Amino acid sequence: MSKTFNALKDLTEDELKKKLAELKLELVKLNAQRQSSINSKVSSQIRKTRKDIARILTILNSGSANLKKKTVENKAKQKKINESNE
């Protein structure tokens, strides 16, 4: 699931928030698996998931101006598409 920083930067704010929620849920599941069994793969997956969460939070906290701009642009594009379909 590990994504690069540049790939995450291209996502909109809504997409990043959705991905963040998914990763947090995955982290809870992985922590439960780690408690129930000893598996080195689970520990490495937890580490990767935590890093992905940190990447997303970094983008959300530092680049809010760019994210808002992309979100507005995407909404405008979606509105044009909806108008042309009608």
Secondary structure by P-SEA (a helix, b strand, c coil): ccccaaaaaaccaaaaaaaaaaaaaaaaaaaaaaaacccaaaaaaaaaaaaaaaaaaaaaaccaaaaaaaaaaaaaaaaaaaaaac
